[in-house]
Amino acid sequence: MSPRLILILALVAIGSAAGVSVITWLVVQPQTTPISGSGTAAINSASDEEKRRYSEQFFGGNSDRDIRGGQEMKPRW
């Protein structure tokens, strides 16, 4: 292989690695930490509200439904 071909392949490899790094950084960008008094509390409170609703939906179930009327599970000891 000629030295020119090796140089071209090395430059292409470096360029593609840099491109993949930039794309990965854009996709997996870390969340910014809120700065006191910067007005980011409204965004975080909406996020907290979503988390609360999701946990209530997942763990809470229907509060109007009687879940004690069915068969009870007995311990296996």
C-alpha positions as CSV (number, residue, x, y, z in Angstrom):
1,M,0.0,0.0,0.0
2,S,1.2,3.4,-0.8
3,P,1.8,6.0,1.9
4,R,-0.8,8.3,0.4
5,L,-3.5,5.6,0.7
6,I,-2.5,5.0,4.3
7,L,-2.7,8.7,5.1
8,I,-6.2,9.0,3.4
9,L,-7.5,6.0,5.3
10,A,-6.2,7.4,8.6
11,L,-7.8,10.7,7.9
12,V,-11.1,9.1,7.1
13,A,-10.9,7.0,10.3
14,I,-10.2,10.1,12.4
15,G,-13.0,12.0,10.7
16,S,-15.6,9.2,11.1
17,A,-14.6,8.8,14.8
18,A,-15.1,12.5,15.4
19,G,-18.5,12.4,13.7
20,V,-19.7,9.4,15.7
21,S,-18.4,11.2,18.9
22,V,-20.4,14.3,18.1
23,I,-23.6,12.4,17.3
24,T,-23.2,10.3,20.5
25,W,-22.7,13.5,22.5
26,L,-25.8,15.1,21.0
27,V,-28.0,12.0,21.7
28,V,-26.7,11.3,25.2
29,Q,-26.2,14.8,26.4
30,P,-26.2,15.1,30.2
31,Q,-28.9,17.1,31.9
32,T,-27.9,20.5,33.1
33,T,-28.1,21.1,36.8
34,P,-30.5,23.9,37.8
35,I,-29.0,27.2,39.0
36,S,-30.6,28.9,41.9
37,G,-32.9,31.7,40.8
38,S,-32.6,30.9,37.1
39,G,-36.3,30.1,36.5
40,T,-35.7,26.4,35.9
41,A,-37.9,25.4,38.8
42,A,-41.0,25.5,36.6
43,I,-39.5,22.9,34.2
44,N,-38.4,20.6,37.1
45,S,-41.8,20.9,38.8
46,A,-43.5,19.7,35.6
47,S,-41.1,16.8,35.5
48,D,-41.8,16.0,39.2
49,E,-45.5,16.2,38.5
50,E,-45.1,13.7,35.6
51,K,-43.1,11.3,37.9
52,R,-45.8,11.6,40.6
53,R,-48.6,10.9,38.2
54,Y,-46.7,7.9,36.7
55,S,-46.0,6.4,40.1
56,E,-49.6,6.8,41.1
57,Q,-50.8,5.2,37.9
58,F,-48.4,2.3,38.2
59,F,-48.7,1.6,41.9
60,G,-51.9,3.3,42.9
61,G,-54.5,1.6,40.7
62,N,-58.1,2.4,40.9
63,S,-58.9,3.7,44.4
64,D,-62.7,3.1,44.0
65,R,-62.3,-0.6,43.4
66,D,-62.5,-3.1,46.3
67,I,-59.4,-5.2,46.1
68,R,-60.1,-7.1,49.3
69,G,-63.1,-9.0,48.1
70,G,-61.1,-11.6,46.2
71,Q,-59.0,-14.6,47.2
72,E,-56.2,-13.7,49.7
73,M,-52.7,-15.0,49.2
74,K,-51.4,-17.1,52.1
75,P,-47.8,-17.1,53.2
76,R,-45.8,-20.1,52.1
77,W,-44.2,-20.8,55.6
